[in-house]
Amino acid sequence: MKRINLLILSAILIAVVISLIFFDFVNRSDVTYAKQIICKANQKKIYSALLKYNEEYEIIPSGLKVLVQQGYLSEDNLYCPFALADSNLPSYKYFPQNFGDPNLILISDKISHMNKNQQVFIQTFGDGRAVININSESGCKKDVMIRVANGGDVELQEVLVKFPSQTETYGNISPGQTTAYRKIDKAYRYARIHALVNGKEAVLMPTDYVGEELLSGGNYTYVLKNNPKAVENHDRLRFELVIE
């Protein structure tokens, strides 16, 4: 009889432990989902405020604090509510140069996930589209992001870069100016580049990519400088790769 009672008691204890584990899992899942929804809603509020600010002033603020100072948002809207408990966590990251570009991230934040090996990224693109990405820290592959900088003293016009599998138009770049990053599928440490320098065509044309390795994921800058002593169009630009 005692043995039967012990078996029943053991079964009850096992059932209780399993129930506690299950409800803890569900609870943590609900908390993670709540974080995602609230932070995503905050980013939508920020984007709406940016639209209103742009309609009124025809520019985009360089920082989100301006939206609070002008009454478009409250201070709380600039932070993921779940990040307030840790003063080391930053506010939403903001990339004003990407406003209006559907392919580049305008606002971004990272929150914790119930699985410690994963991270949740809440991201709003330049066209206002908000997404939730869950990535594994160990398996997350970084994109190749390339921008172009004008390191010379004259404007570079109609800058166009031909990568192995795509062509990107970076437009006009004033002296000292740097464009926004573009996501590039495949790129080497140099590329074929076309531009106008003082109204004259300038071309950087690599012979080939034999022996070259594709760039790994990360941020890169193609720095272009005009060559004032150039006579031929293939000699009007100087090139340098900067790894960020």
Residue pairs with C-beta under 8 A, 6 or more apart in sequence:
25 114
28 114
29 114
31 114
32 111
32 112
32 113
32 114
32 120
35 80
35 81
35 82
35 111
35 112
35 120
36 111
36 120
36 122
36 132
38 80
38 81
38 82
39 80
39 81
39 82
39 109
39 111
39 122
40 122
40 130
40 132
42 77
42 79
42 80
42 81
42 92
43 92
43 107
43 109
43 122
43 123
43 124
43 130
44 124
44 128
44 130
45 73
45 77
46 64
46 67
46 73
46 77
46 78
46 92
46 94
46 107
46 124
47 106
47 107
47 124
47 128
47 130
49 67
49 72
49 73
49 77
50 60
50 61
50 67
50 99
50 106
51 128
52 72
53 59
53 60
53 61
53 66
53 67
53 70
53 72
54 60
54 99
60 96
60 99
61 67
61 96
62 96
63 94
63 96
64 73
64 78
64 91
64 92
64 94
65 78
67 73
68 74
68 75
68 77
68 78
78 91
78 92
79 91
79 92
80 89
80 92
80 109
80 111
80 122
82 111
82 112
83 89
83 90
83 91
83 109
83 111
92 107
92 108
92 109
93 107
93 108
93 109
94 106
94 107
95 104
95 105
95 106
95 107
95 108
95 180
96 106
97 180
98 104
98 105
98 106
98 125
98 126
98 180
99 106
99 126
100 126
100 127
101 125
101 126
101 127
101 180
102 125
102 126
102 127
102 129
103 125
103 126
103 182
103 183
104 125
104 126
104 180
104 181
104 182
104 183
105 123
105 124
105 125
105 126
106 124
106 125
106 126
107 123
107 124
108 121
108 122
108 123
108 124
109 121
109 122
109 123
110 119
110 120
110 121
110 122
111 119
111 120
111 122
112 119
112 120
113 119
113 120
113 134
117 136
117 137
117 138
118 134
118 135
118 136
118 137
119 134
119 135
119 137
119 140
120 132
120 133
120 134
121 132
121 133
121 134
121 135
122 130
122 131
122 132
123 130
123 131
123 132
123 133
124 130
124 131
125 131
141 217
142 216
142 217
142 218
143 183
143 184
143 217
144 183
144 184
144 185
144 186
144 187
144 215
144 216
144 217
144 218
144 220
145 181
145 182
145 183
145 184
145 218
145 219
145 220
146 161
146 168
146 181
146 182
146 184
146 187
146 219
146 220
146 221
146 222
147 170
147 178
147 179
147 180
147 181
147 182
147 219
147 220
147 221
147 222
148 159
148 161
148 170
148 173
148 178
148 179
148 221
148 222
148 223
148 224
149 173
149 177
149 178
149 179
149 221
149 222
149 223
149 224
149 242
150 156
150 173
150 174
150 175
150 176
150 177
150 178
150 224
150 225
151 176
151 223
151 224
151 225
151 240
152 175
152 224
152 225
152 226
152 238
153 175
153 226
154 175
154 197
154 198
154 226
155 172
155 173
155 174
155 175
156 172
156 173
156 195
156 196
156 197
156 202
156 224
156 226
157 172
157 195
157 196
157 197
157 199
158 169
158 171
158 172
158 194
158 195
158 196
159 169
159 170
159 171
159 172
159 173
159 179
159 193
159 194
159 195
159 224
160 167
160 168
160 169
160 170
160 193
160 194
160 195
161 167
161 168
161 170
161 191
161 192
161 193
161 222
162 191
162 192
162 193
162 194
163 184
163 185
163 186
163 187
163 191
164 186
164 187
164 188
164 209
165 185
165 186
166 184
166 185
166 186
168 182
168 184
170 179
170 182
171 179
173 179
173 224
178 221
181 219
186 214
187 214
187 215
187 220
188 206
188 209
188 212
188 213
188 214
188 215
189 212
189 215
189 241
190 204
190 206
190 222
190 239
190 241
191 204
191 206
191 222
192 203
192 204
192 205
192 206
193 203
193 204
193 222
193 224
193 237
193 239
194 201
194 202
194 203
195 201
195 202
195 224
195 237
196 202
197 226
197 236
197 237
198 226
200 233
200 236
201 233
201 236
202 226
202 230
202 233
202 234
202 236
202 237
203 233
203 234
203 236
203 237
204 234
204 237
204 239
205 234
218 243
218 244
219 243
219 244
220 241
220 242
220 243
220 244
221 241
221 242
221 244
222 239
222 240
222 241
223 239
223 240
223 241
223 242
224 237
224 238
224 239
225 237
225 238
225 239
225 240
226 236
226 237
226 238
227 235
227 236
227 237
227 238
230 236
